[in-house]
Amino acid sequence: MIANTQRYEQKVFEIAKLNNETKELRSEFVDRRSELMKLKMESTISDKMLEKQIFPSTVPPVKIEVKKEEEKSFFKRIWQ
């Protein structure tokens, strides 16, 4: 009975230790995620680029569309 009680207490301590470790890892994850979100912000990126003498473009981007030619069927190619 004493051995069972000791095993039970060991498991309780192990569970408490794992719960604490989980909480620490979760809080570290949240901190890193918020730091990443801050680093990905456009204002942060533009500030870092200005330090390196890279300036934002004044010309807006243009979408390039490529139109694919229709493939001619075998018979259309023969008759040309």
PDB file with SEQRES, HELIX, SHEET and CRYST1 records, atoms N, CA, C and O in Angstrom:
SEQRES   1 A   80  MET ILE ALA ASN THR GLN ARG TYR GLU GLN LYS VAL PHE          
SEQRES   2 A   80  GLU ILE ALA LYS LEU ASN ASN GLU THR LYS GLU LEU ARG          
SEQRES   3 A   80  SER GLU PHE VAL ASP ARG ARG SER GLU LEU MET LYS LEU          
SEQRES   4 A   80  LYS MET GLU SER THR ILE SER ASP LYS MET LEU GLU LYS          
SEQRES   5 A   80  GLN ILE PHE PRO SER THR VAL PRO PRO VAL LYS ILE GLU          
SEQRES   6 A   80  VAL LYS LYS GLU GLU GLU LYS SER PHE PHE LYS ARG ILE          
SEQRES   7 A   80  TRP GLN                                                      
HELIX    1 AA1 ILE A    2  LYS A   40  1                                  39    
HELIX    2 AA2 GLU A   42  GLU A   51  1                                  10    
HELIX    3 AA3 PHE A   74  ILE A   78  1                                   5    
CRYST1    1.000    1.000    1.000  90.00  90.00  90.00 P 1           1          
ATOM      1  N   MET A   1       0.826  -1.190   0.000  1.00  0.00           N  
ATOM      2  CA  MET A   1       0.000   0.000   0.000  1.00  0.00           C  
ATOM      3  C   MET A   1       0.876   1.262   0.000  1.00  0.00           C  
ATOM      4  O   MET A   1       0.561   2.253  -0.659  1.00  0.00           O  
ATOM      5  N   ILE A   2       1.978   1.202   0.752  1.00  0.00           N  
ATOM      6  CA  ILE A   2       2.894   2.346   0.803  1.00  0.00           C  
ATOM      7  C   ILE A   2       3.532   2.557  -0.573  1.00  0.00           C  
ATOM      8  O   ILE A   2       3.696   3.692  -1.021  1.00  0.00           O  
ATOM      9  N   ALA A   3       3.889   1.452  -1.238  1.00  0.00           N  
ATOM     10  CA  ALA A   3       4.501   1.553  -2.561  1.00  0.00           C  
ATOM     11  C   ALA A   3       3.524   2.167  -3.555  1.00  0.00           C  
ATOM     12  O   ALA A   3       3.917   2.985  -4.388  1.00  0.00           O  
ATOM     13  N   ASN A   4       2.261   1.781  -3.474  1.00  0.00           N  
ATOM     14  CA  ASN A   4       1.245   2.343  -4.369  1.00  0.00           C  
ATOM     15  C   ASN A   4       1.086   3.845  -4.125  1.00  0.00           C  
ATOM     16  O   ASN A   4       0.942   4.617  -5.073  1.00  0.00           O  
ATOM     17  N   THR A   5       1.111   4.252  -2.870  1.00  0.00           N  
ATOM     18  CA  THR A   5       0.988   5.667  -2.537  1.00  0.00           C  
ATOM     19  C   THR A   5       2.177   6.452  -3.082  1.00  0.00           C  
ATOM     20  O   THR A   5       2.008   7.553  -3.607  1.00  0.00           O  
ATOM     21  N   GLN A   6       3.370   5.893  -2.960  1.00  0.00           N  
ATOM     22  CA  GLN A   6       4.554   6.571  -3.473  1.00  0.00           C  
ATOM     23  C   GLN A   6       4.508   6.707  -5.000  1.00  0.00           C  
ATOM     24  O   GLN A   6       4.853   7.756  -5.545  1.00  0.00           O  
ATOM     25  N   ARG A   7       4.083   5.644  -5.682  1.00  0.00           N  
ATOM     26  CA  ARG A   7       3.950   5.717  -7.143  1.00  0.00           C  
ATOM     27  C   ARG A   7       2.921   6.773  -7.536  1.00  0.00           C  
ATOM     28  O   ARG A   7       3.130   7.540  -8.476  1.00  0.00           O  
ATOM     29  N   TYR A   8       1.814   6.803  -6.811  1.00  0.00           N  
ATOM     30  CA  TYR A   8       0.767   7.787  -7.084  1.00  0.00           C  
ATOM     31  C   TYR A   8       1.323   9.203  -6.915  1.00  0.00           C  
ATOM     32  O   TYR A   8       1.086  10.062  -7.764  1.00  0.00           O  
ATOM     33  N   GLU A   9       2.051   9.450  -5.841  1.00  0.00           N  
ATOM     34  CA  GLU A   9       2.625  10.769  -5.604  1.00  0.00           C  
ATOM     35  C   GLU A   9       3.659  11.125  -6.667  1.00  0.00           C  
ATOM     36  O   GLU A   9       3.720  12.273  -7.108  1.00  0.00           O  
ATOM     37  N   GLN A  10       4.477  10.149  -7.086  1.00  0.00           N  
ATOM     38  CA  GLN A  10       5.449  10.401  -8.148  1.00  0.00           C  
ATOM     39  C   GLN A  10       4.737  10.821  -9.440  1.00  0.00           C  
ATOM     40  O   GLN A  10       5.166  11.750 -10.125  1.00  0.00           O  
ATOM     41  N   LYS A  11       3.653  10.128  -9.755  1.00  0.00           N  
ATOM     42  CA  LYS A  11       2.909  10.468 -10.968  1.00  0.00           C  
ATOM     43  C   LYS A  11       2.274  11.847 -10.854  1.00  0.00           C  
ATOM     44  O   LYS A  11       2.243  12.598 -11.829  1.00  0.00           O  
ATOM     45  N   VAL A  12       1.769  12.186  -9.672  1.00  0.00           N  
ATOM     46  CA  VAL A  12       1.176  13.509  -9.470  1.00  0.00           C  
ATOM     47  C   VAL A  12       2.238  14.589  -9.665  1.00  0.00           C  
ATOM     48  O   VAL A  12       1.980  15.605 -10.311  1.00  0.00           O  
ATOM     49  N   PHE A  13       3.434  14.371  -9.107  1.00  0.00           N  
ATOM     50  CA  PHE A  13       4.518  15.345  -9.261  1.00  0.00           C  
ATOM     51  C   PHE A  13       4.950  15.455 -10.727  1.00  0.00           C  
ATOM     52  O   PHE A  13       5.219  16.548 -11.223  1.00  0.00           O  
ATOM     53  N   GLU A  14       5.011  14.319 -11.405  1.00  0.00           N  
ATOM     54  CA  GLU A  14       5.395  14.320 -12.821  1.00  0.00           C  
ATOM     55  C   GLU A  14       4.355  15.078 -13.660  1.00  0.00           C  
ATOM     56  O   GLU A  14       4.711  15.846 -14.553  1.00  0.00           O  
ATOM     57  N   ILE A  15       3.085  14.857 -13.369  1.00  0.00           N  
ATOM     58  CA  ILE A  15       2.014  15.564 -14.094  1.00  0.00           C  
ATOM     59  C   ILE A  15       2.097  17.061 -13.835  1.00  0.00           C  
ATOM     60  O   ILE A  15       1.945  17.854 -14.764  1.00  0.00           O  
ATOM     61  N   ALA A  16       2.332  17.457 -12.601  1.00  0.00           N  
ATOM     62  CA  ALA A  16       2.454  18.887 -12.275  1.00  0.00           C  
ATOM     63  C   ALA A  16       3.652  19.499 -12.993  1.00  0.00           C  
ATOM     64  O   ALA A  16       3.575  20.618 -13.501  1.00  0.00           O  
ATOM     65  N   LYS A  17       4.758  18.759 -13.032  1.00  0.00           N  
ATOM     66  CA  LYS A  17       5.954  19.258 -13.718  1.00  0.00           C  
ATOM     67  C   LYS A  17       5.693  19.430 -15.214  1.00  0.00           C  
ATOM     68  O   LYS A  17       6.086  20.434 -15.810  1.00  0.00           O  
ATOM     69  N   LEU A  18       5.033  18.451 -15.810  1.00  0.00           N  
ATOM     70  CA  LEU A  18       4.720  18.534 -17.243  1.00  0.00           C  
ATOM     71  C   LEU A  18       3.732  19.669 -17.539  1.00  0.00           C  
ATOM     72  O   LEU A  18       3.851  20.345 -18.560  1.00  0.00           O  
ATOM     73  N   ASN A  19       2.769  19.874 -16.655  1.00  0.00           N  
ATOM     74  CA  ASN A  19       1.821  20.990 -16.832  1.00  0.00           C  
ATOM     75  C   ASN A  19       2.547  22.330 -16.797  1.00  0.00           C  
ATOM     76  O   ASN A  19       2.267  23.215 -17.606  1.00  0.00           O  
ATOM     77  N   ASN A  20       3.472  22.478 -15.866  1.00  0.00           N  
ATOM     78  CA  ASN A  20       4.249  23.726 -15.783  1.00  0.00           C  
ATOM     79  C   ASN A  20       5.096  23.933 -17.036  1.00  0.00           C  
ATOM     80  O   ASN A  20       5.188  25.042 -17.564  1.00  0.00           O  
ATOM     81  N   GLU A  21       5.708  22.854 -17.499  1.00  0.00           N  
ATOM     82  CA  GLU A  21       6.526  22.950 -18.704  1.00  0.00           C  
ATOM     83  C   GLU A  21       5.667  23.323 -19.916  1.00  0.00           C  
ATOM     84  O   GLU A  21       6.085  24.109 -20.766  1.00  0.00           O  
ATOM     85  N   THR A  22       4.473  22.752 -19.982  1.00  0.00           N  
ATOM     86  CA  THR A  22       3.550  23.071 -21.073  1.00  0.00           C  
ATOM     87  C   THR A  22       3.161  24.542 -21.045  1.00  0.00           C  
ATOM     88  O   THR A  22       3.123  25.202 -22.083  1.00  0.00           O  
ATOM     89  N   LYS A  23       2.873  25.049 -19.855  1.00  0.00           N  
ATOM     90  CA  LYS A  23       2.507  26.470 -19.732  1.00  0.00           C  
ATOM     91  C   LYS A  23       3.662  27.374 -20.156  1.00  0.00           C  
ATOM     92  O   LYS A  23       3.451  28.380 -20.834  1.00  0.00           O  
ATOM     93  N   GLU A  24       4.879  27.017 -19.758  1.00  0.00           N  
ATOM     94  CA  GLU A  24       6.048  27.816 -20.137  1.00  0.00           C  
ATOM     95  C   GLU A  24       6.248  27.810 -21.648  1.00  0.00           C  
ATOM     96  O   GLU A  24       6.506  28.853 -22.249  1.00  0.00           O  
ATOM     97  N   LEU A  25       6.129  26.636 -22.260  1.00  0.00           N  
ATOM     98  CA  LEU A  25       6.301  26.537 -23.707  1.00  0.00           C  
ATOM     99  C   LEU A  25       5.205  27.300 -24.449  1.00  0.00           C  
ATOM    100  O   LEU A  25       5.471  27.934 -25.469  1.00  0.00           O  
ATOM    101  N   ARG A  26       3.990  27.240 -23.945  1.00  0.00           N  
ATOM    102  CA  ARG A  26       2.890  27.958 -24.574  1.00  0.00           C  
ATOM    103  C   ARG A  26       3.113  29.471 -24.496  1.00  0.00           C  
ATOM    104  O   ARG A  26       2.879  30.187 -25.470  1.00  0.00           O  
ATOM    105  N   SER A  27       3.563  29.949 -23.344  1.00  0.00           N  
ATOM    106  CA  SER A  27       3.806  31.387 -23.211  1.00  0.00           C  
ATOM    107  C   SER A  27       4.969  31.826 -24.097  1.00  0.00           C  
ATOM    108  O   SER A  27       4.939  32.918 -24.664  1.00  0.00           O  
ATOM    109  N   GLU A  28       5.995  30.982 -24.219  1.00  0.00           N  
ATOM    110  CA  GLU A  28       7.106  31.302 -25.117  1.00  0.00           C  
ATOM    111  C   GLU A  28       6.630  31.350 -26.567  1.00  0.00           C  
ATOM    112  O   GLU A  28       7.050  32.215 -27.336  1.00  0.00           O  
ATOM    113  N   PHE A  29       5.750  30.417 -26.935  1.00  0.00           N  
ATOM    114  CA  PHE A  29       5.192  30.399 -28.285  1.00  0.00           C  
ATOM    115  C   PHE A  29       4.421  31.677 -28.575  1.00  0.00           C  
ATOM    116  O   PHE A  29       4.571  32.267 -29.645  1.00  0.00           O  
ATOM    117  N   VAL A  30       3.598  32.107 -27.627  1.00  0.00           N  
ATOM    118  CA  VAL A  30       2.806  33.325 -27.811  1.00  0.00           C  
ATOM    119  C   VAL A  30       3.726  34.537 -27.938  1.00  0.00           C  
ATOM    120  O   VAL A  30       3.488  35.409 -28.773  1.00  0.00           O  
ATOM    121  N   ASP A  31       4.772  34.597 -27.116  1.00  0.00           N  
ATOM    122  CA  ASP A  31       5.727  35.704 -27.203  1.00  0.00           C  
ATOM    123  C   ASP A  31       6.405  35.737 -28.569  1.00  0.00           C  
ATOM    124  O   ASP A  31       6.515  36.798 -29.184  1.00  0.00           O  
ATOM    125  N   ARG A  32       6.853  34.594 -29.038  1.00  0.00           N  
ATOM    126  CA  ARG A  32       7.541  34.537 -30.330  1.00  0.00           C  
ATOM    127  C   ARG A  32       6.593  34.897 -31.473  1.00  0.00           C  
ATOM    128  O   ARG A  32       6.978  35.574 -32.426  1.00  0.00           O  
ATOM    129  N   ARG A  33       5.350  34.433 -31.359  1.00  0.00           N  
ATOM    130  CA  ARG A  33       4.381  34.733 -32.412  1.00  0.00           C  
ATOM    131  C   ARG A  33       4.090  36.222 -32.481  1.00  0.00           C  
ATOM    132  O   ARG A  33       4.003  36.784 -33.573  1.00  0.00           O  
ATOM    133  N   SER A  34       3.938  36.871 -31.328  1.00  0.00           N  
ATOM    134  CA  SER A  34       3.677  38.306 -31.325  1.00  0.00           C  
ATOM    135  C   SER A  34       4.901  39.074 -31.837  1.00  0.00           C  
ATOM    136  O   SER A  34       4.755  40.083 -32.526  1.00  0.00           O  
ATOM    137  N   GLU A  35       6.099  38.600 -31.503  1.00  0.00           N  
ATOM    138  CA  GLU A  35       7.316  39.235 -32.007  1.00  0.00           C  
ATOM    139  C   GLU A  35       7.397  39.101 -33.530  1.00  0.00           C  
ATOM    140  O   GLU A  35       7.778  40.045 -34.222  1.00  0.00           O  
ATOM    141  N   LEU A  36       7.041  37.936 -34.038  1.00  0.00           N  
ATOM    142  CA  LEU A  36       7.038  37.721 -35.485  1.00  0.00           C  
ATOM    143  C   LEU A  36       6.022  38.630 -36.174  1.00  0.00           C  
ATOM    144  O   LEU A  36       6.313  39.198 -37.226  1.00  0.00           O  
ATOM    145  N   MET A  37       4.836  38.771 -35.588  1.00  0.00           N  
ATOM    146  CA  MET A  37       3.819  39.649 -36.166  1.00  0.00           C  
ATOM    147  C   MET A  37       4.327  41.085 -36.228  1.00  0.00           C  
ATOM    148  O   MET A  37       4.086  41.797 -37.203  1.00  0.00           O  
ATOM    149  N   LYS A  38       5.022  41.497 -35.194  1.00  0.00           N  
ATOM    150  CA  LYS A  38       5.558  42.854 -35.177  1.00  0.00           C  
ATOM    151  C   LYS A  38       6.623  43.027 -36.256  1.00  0.00           C  
ATOM    152  O   LYS A  38       6.670  44.059 -36.925  1.00  0.00           O  
ATOM    153  N   LEU A  39       7.479  42.014 -36.426  1.00  0.00           N  
ATOM    154  CA  LEU A  39       8.532  42.092 -37.432  1.00  0.00           C  
ATOM    155  C   LEU A  39       7.970  42.065 -38.855  1.00  0.00           C  
ATOM    156  O   LEU A  39       8.583  42.613 -39.770  1.00  0.00           O  
ATOM    157  N   LYS A  40       6.827  41.442 -39.044  1.00  0.00           N  
ATOM    158  CA  LYS A  40       6.237  41.346 -40.373  1.00  0.00           C  
ATOM    159  C   LYS A  40       5.447  42.588 -40.768  1.00  0.00           C  
ATOM    160  O   LYS A  40       5.023  42.709 -41.917  1.00  0.00           O  
ATOM    161  N   MET A  41       5.247  43.498 -39.845  1.00  0.00           N  
ATOM    162  CA  MET A  41       4.476  44.702 -40.158  1.00  0.00           C  
ATOM    163  C   MET A  41       5.208  45.533 -41.208  1.00  0.00           C  
ATOM    164  O   MET A  41       6.436  45.610 -41.212  1.00  0.00           O  
ATOM    165  N   GLU A  42       4.437  46.149 -42.092  1.00  0.00           N  
ATOM    166  CA  GLU A  42       5.025  46.931 -43.180  1.00  0.00           C  
ATOM    167  C   GLU A  42       5.868  48.082 -42.665  1.00  0.00           C  
ATOM    168  O   GLU A  42       6.916  48.388 -43.234  1.00  0.00           O  
ATOM    169  N   SER A  43       5.422  48.722 -41.595  1.00  0.00           N  
ATOM    170  CA  SER A  43       6.174  49.859 -41.056  1.00  0.00           C  
ATOM    171  C   SER A  43       7.540  49.420 -40.533  1.00  0.00           C  
ATOM    172  O   SER A  43       8.533  50.122 -40.726  1.00  0.00           O  
ATOM    173  N   THR A  44       7.596  48.273 -39.880  1.00  0.00           N  
ATOM    174  CA  THR A  44       8.870  47.774 -39.368  1.00  0.00           C  
ATOM    175  C   THR A  44       9.816  47.438 -40.515  1.00  0.00           C  
ATOM    176  O   THR A  44      11.004  47.755 -40.467  1.00  0.00           O  
ATOM    177  N   ILE A  45       9.283  46.804 -41.533  1.00  0.00           N  
ATOM    178  CA  ILE A  45      10.105  46.428 -42.681  1.00  0.00           C  
ATOM    179  C   ILE A  45      10.616  47.664 -43.398  1.00  0.00           C  
ATOM    180  O   ILE A  45      11.787  47.729 -43.773  1.00  0.00           O  
ATOM    181  N   SER A  46       9.739  48.652 -43.591  1.00  0.00           N  
ATOM    182  CA  SER A  46      10.181  49.858 -44.301  1.00  0.00           C  
ATOM    183  C   SER A  46      11.238  50.612 -43.500  1.00  0.00           C  
ATOM    184  O   SER A  46      12.163  51.177 -44.085  1.00  0.00           O  
ATOM    185  N   ASP A  47      11.118  50.632 -42.171  1.00  0.00           N  
ATOM    186  CA  ASP A  47      12.151  51.278 -41.347  1.00  0.00           C  
ATOM    187  C   ASP A  47      13.503  50.580 -41.501  1.00  0.00           C  
ATOM    188  O   ASP A  47      14.539  51.236 -41.608  1.00  0.00           O  
ATOM    189  N   LYS A  48      13.483  49.253 -41.511  1.00  0.00           N  
ATOM    190  CA  LYS A  48      14.735  48.514 -41.659  1.00  0.00           C  
ATOM    191  C   LYS A  48      15.336  48.711 -43.044  1.00  0.00           C  
ATOM    192  O   LYS A  48      16.557  48.749 -43.195  1.00  0.00           O  
ATOM    193  N   MET A  49      14.481  48.836 -44.056  1.00  0.00           N  
ATOM    194  CA  MET A  49      14.976  49.058 -45.412  1.00  0.00           C  
ATOM    195  C   MET A  49      15.560  50.458 -45.571  1.00  0.00           C  
ATOM    196  O   MET A  49      16.525  50.647 -46.312  1.00  0.00           O  
ATOM    197  N   LEU A  50      14.985  51.436 -44.883  1.00  0.00           N  
ATOM    198  CA  LEU A  50      15.516  52.790 -44.950  1.00  0.00           C  
ATOM    199  C   LEU A  50      16.921  52.863 -44.361  1.00  0.00           C  
ATOM    200  O   LEU A  50      17.756  53.634 -44.835  1.00  0.00           O  
ATOM    201  N   GLU A  51      17.179  52.072 -43.344  1.00  0.00           N  
ATOM    202  CA  GLU A  51      18.522  52.019 -42.760  1.00  0.00           C  
ATOM    203  C   GLU A  51      19.538  51.529 -43.782  1.00  0.00           C  
ATOM    204  O   GLU A  51      20.702  51.928 -43.743  1.00  0.00           O  
ATOM    205  N   LYS A  52      19.101  50.663 -44.700  1.00  0.00           N  
ATOM    206  CA  LYS A  52      20.000  50.115 -45.714  1.00  0.00           C  
ATOM    207  C   LYS A  52      19.929  50.900 -47.023  1.00  0.00           C  
ATOM    208  O   LYS A  52      20.434  50.446 -48.050  1.00  0.00           O  
ATOM    209  N   GLN A  53      19.308  52.064 -46.986  1.00  0.00           N  
ATOM    210  CA  GLN A  53      19.179  52.933 -48.157  1.00  0.00           C  
ATOM    211  C   GLN A  53      18.352  52.287 -49.268  1.00  0.00           C  
ATOM    212  O   GLN A  53      18.615  52.511 -50.449  1.00  0.00           O  
ATOM    213  N   ILE A  54      17.359  51.489 -48.892  1.00  0.00           N  
ATOM    214  CA  ILE A  54      16.424  50.913 -49.867  1.00  0.00           C  
ATOM    215  C   ILE A  54      15.087  51.598 -49.636  1.00  0.00           C  
ATOM    216  O   ILE A  54      14.521  51.532 -48.545  1.00  0.00           O  
ATOM    217  N   PHE A  55      14.588  52.259 -50.679  1.00  0.00           N  
ATOM    218  CA  PHE A  55      13.388  53.063 -50.539  1.00  0.00           C  
ATOM    219  C   PHE A  55      12.211  52.386 -51.228  1.00  0.00           C  
ATOM    220  O   PHE A  55      12.402  51.632 -52.183  1.00  0.00           O  
ATOM    221  N   PRO A  56      10.990  52.650 -50.750  1.00  0.00           N  
ATOM    222  CA  PRO A  56       9.815  52.057 -51.389  1.00  0.00           C  
ATOM    223  C   PRO A  56       9.616  52.621 -52.794  1.00  0.00           C  
ATOM    224  O   PRO A  56       9.991  53.757 -53.083  1.00  0.00           O  
ATOM    225  N   SER A  57       9.036  51.828 -53.634  1.00  0.00           N  
ATOM    226  CA  SER A  57       8.810  52.218 -55.018  1.00  0.00           C  
ATOM    227  C   SER A  57       7.697  53.265 -55.089  1.00  0.00           C  
ATOM    228  O   SER A  57       6.720  53.213 -54.342  1.00  0.00           O  
ATOM    229  N   THR A  58       7.874  54.212 -56.004  1.00  0.00           N  
ATOM    230  CA  THR A  58       6.836  55.228 -56.205  1.00  0.00           C  
ATOM    231  C   THR A  58       5.887  54.817 -57.314  1.00  0.00           C  
ATOM    232  O   THR A  58       4.805  55.386 -57.456  1.00  0.00           O  
ATOM    233  N   VAL A  59       6.291  53.830 -58.100  1.00  0.00           N  
ATOM    234  CA  VAL A  59       5.462  53.340 -59.202  1.00  0.00           C  
ATOM    235  C   VAL A  59       4.669  52.127 -58.705  1.00  0.00           C  
ATOM    236  O   VAL A  59       5.248  51.176 -58.179  1.00  0.00           O  
ATOM    237  N   PRO A  60       3.352  52.166 -58.872  1.00  0.00           N  
ATOM    238  CA  PRO A  60       2.571  51.021 -58.408  1.00  0.00           C  
ATOM    239  C   PRO A  60       2.826  49.787 -59.276  1.00  0.00           C  
ATOM    240  O   PRO A  60       3.179  49.925 -60.448  1.00  0.00           O  
ATOM    241  N   PRO A  61       2.659  48.616 -58.736  1.00  0.00           N  
ATOM    242  CA  PRO A  61       2.898  47.401 -59.507  1.00  0.00           C  
ATOM    243  C   PRO A  61       1.859  47.233 -60.613  1.00  0.00           C  
ATOM    244  O   PRO A  61       0.728  47.707 -60.504  1.00  0.00           O  
ATOM    245  N   VAL A  62       2.262  46.559 -61.660  1.00  0.00           N  
ATOM    246  CA  VAL A  62       1.379  46.312 -62.791  1.00  0.00           C  
ATOM    247  C   VAL A  62       1.240  44.808 -62.952  1.00  0.00           C  
ATOM    248  O   VAL A  62       2.218  44.062 -62.893  1.00  0.00           O  
ATOM    249  N   LYS A  63       0.016  44.387 -63.153  1.00  0.00           N  
ATOM    250  CA  LYS A  63      -0.234  42.962 -63.330  1.00  0.00           C  
ATOM    251  C   LYS A  63       0.053  42.582 -64.779  1.00  0.00           C  
ATOM    252  O   LYS A  63      -0.431  43.227 -65.710  1.00  0.00           O  
ATOM    253  N   ILE A  64       0.830  41.546 -64.954  1.00  0.00           N  
ATOM    254  CA  ILE A  64       1.170  41.075 -66.290  1.00  0.00           C  
ATOM    255  C   ILE A  64       0.325  39.845 -66.576  1.00  0.00           C  
ATOM    256  O   ILE A  64       0.355  38.863 -65.833  1.00  0.00           O  
ATOM    257  N   GLU A  65      -0.419  39.916 -67.651  1.00  0.00           N  
ATOM    258  CA  GLU A  65      -1.251  38.776 -68.032  1.00  0.00           C  
ATOM    259  C   GLU A  65      -0.665  38.124 -69.268  1.00  0.00           C  
ATOM    260  O   GLU A  65      -0.337  38.803 -70.242  1.00  0.00           O  
ATOM    261  N   VAL A  66      -0.538  36.841 -69.231  1.00  0.00           N  
ATOM    262  CA  VAL A  66      -0.028  36.087 -70.366  1.00  0.00           C  
ATOM    263  C   VAL A  66      -1.198  35.304 -70.938  1.00  0.00           C  
ATOM    264  O   VAL A  66      -1.820  34.493 -70.252  1.00  0.00           O  
ATOM    265  N   LYS A  67      -1.481  35.560 -72.197  1.00  0.00           N  
ATOM    266  CA  LYS A  67      -2.583  34.855 -72.843  1.00  0.00           C  
ATOM    267  C   LYS A  67      -2.016  33.654 -73.583  1.00  0.00           C  
ATOM    268  O   LYS A  67      -1.092  33.769 -74.388  1.00  0.00           O  
ATOM    269  N   LYS A  68      -2.582  32.535 -73.293  1.00  0.00           N  
ATOM    270  CA  LYS A  68      -2.114  31.300 -73.885  1.00  0.00           C  
ATOM    271  C   LYS A  68      -2.817  31.090 -75.227  1.00  0.00           C  
ATOM    272  O   LYS A  68      -4.033  31.237 -75.341  1.00  0.00           O  
ATOM    273  N   GLU A  69      -2.024  30.745 -76.230  1.00  0.00           N  
ATOM    274  CA  GLU A  69      -2.610  30.480 -77.533  1.00  0.00           C  
ATOM    275  C   GLU A  69      -3.363  29.174 -77.490  1.00  0.00           C  
ATOM    276  O   GLU A  69      -2.973  28.224 -76.811  1.00  0.00           O  
ATOM    277  N   GLU A  70      -4.467  29.150 -78.240  1.00  0.00           N  
ATOM    278  CA  GLU A  70      -5.210  27.899 -78.331  1.00  0.00           C  
ATOM    279  C   GLU A  70      -4.414  26.919 -79.156  1.00  0.00           C  
ATOM    280  O   GLU A  70      -3.874  27.267 -80.206  1.00  0.00           O  
ATOM    281  N   GLU A  71      -4.344  25.711 -78.686  1.00  0.00           N  
ATOM    282  CA  GLU A  71      -3.662  24.697 -79.478  1.00  0.00           C  
ATOM    283  C   GLU A  71      -4.587  24.252 -80.588  1.00  0.00           C  
ATOM    284  O   GLU A  71      -5.771  23.989 -80.377  1.00  0.00           O  
ATOM    285  N   LYS A  72      -4.020  24.175 -81.767  1.00  0.00           N  
ATOM    286  CA  LYS A  72      -4.826  23.760 -82.912  1.00  0.00           C  
ATOM    287  C   LYS A  72      -4.929  22.249 -82.902  1.00  0.00           C  
ATOM    288  O   LYS A  72      -3.993  21.537 -82.539  1.00  0.00           O  
ATOM    289  N   SER A  73      -6.074  21.794 -83.304  1.00  0.00           N  
ATOM    290  CA  SER A  73      -6.257  20.349 -83.353  1.00  0.00           C  
ATOM    291  C   SER A  73      -5.433  19.760 -84.489  1.00  0.00           C  
ATOM    292  O   SER A  73      -4.913  20.482 -85.339  1.00  0.00           O  
ATOM    293  N   PHE A  74      -5.331  18.501 -84.486  1.00  0.00           N  
ATOM    294  CA  PHE A  74      -4.534  17.795 -85.478  1.00  0.00           C  
ATOM    295  C   PHE A  74      -5.006  18.118 -86.889  1.00  0.00           C  
ATOM    296  O   PHE A  74      -4.186  18.356 -87.776  1.00  0.00           O  
ATOM    297  N   PHE A  75      -6.323  18.131 -87.108  1.00  0.00           N  
ATOM    298  CA  PHE A  75      -6.859  18.362 -88.436  1.00  0.00           C  
ATOM    299  C   PHE A  75      -6.653  19.794 -88.896  1.00  0.00           C  
ATOM    300  O   PHE A  75      -6.416  20.028 -90.081  1.00  0.00           O  
ATOM    301  N   LYS A  76      -6.738  20.756 -87.990  1.00  0.00           N  
ATOM    302  CA  LYS A  76      -6.517  22.147 -88.354  1.00  0.00           C  
ATOM    303  C   LYS A  76      -5.058  22.370 -88.755  1.00  0.00           C  
ATOM    304  O   LYS A  76      -4.774  23.161 -89.655  1.00  0.00           O  
ATOM    305  N   ARG A  77      -4.147  21.684 -88.098  1.00  0.00           N  
ATOM    306  CA  ARG A  77      -2.739  21.812 -88.450  1.00  0.00           C  
ATOM    307  C   ARG A  77      -2.451  21.196 -89.823  1.00  0.00           C  
ATOM    308  O   ARG A  77      -1.607  21.700 -90.564  1.00  0.00           O  
ATOM    309  N   ILE A  78      -3.134  20.133 -90.154  1.00  0.00           N  
ATOM    310  CA  ILE A  78      -2.913  19.472 -91.443  1.00  0.00           C  
ATOM    311  C   ILE A  78      -3.376  20.379 -92.582  1.00  0.00           C  
ATOM    312  O   ILE A  78      -2.700  20.473 -93.607  1.00  0.00           O  
ATOM    313  N   TRP A  79      -4.509  21.042 -92.417  1.00  0.00           N  
ATOM    314  CA  TRP A  79      -5.103  21.826 -93.500  1.00  0.00           C  
ATOM    315  C   TRP A  79      -4.497  23.205 -93.647  1.00  0.00           C  
ATOM    316  O   TRP A  79      -4.943  23.967 -94.504  1.00  0.00           O  
ATOM    317  N   GLN A  80      -3.518  23.554 -92.864  1.00  0.00           N  
ATOM    318  CA  GLN A  80      -2.893  24.879 -93.028  1.00  0.00           C  
ATOM    319  C   GLN A  80      -1.706  24.828 -93.917  1.00  0.00           C  
ATOM    320  O   GLN A  80      -1.069  25.854 -94.157  1.00  0.00           O  
TER     321      GLN A  80                                                      
END                                                                             
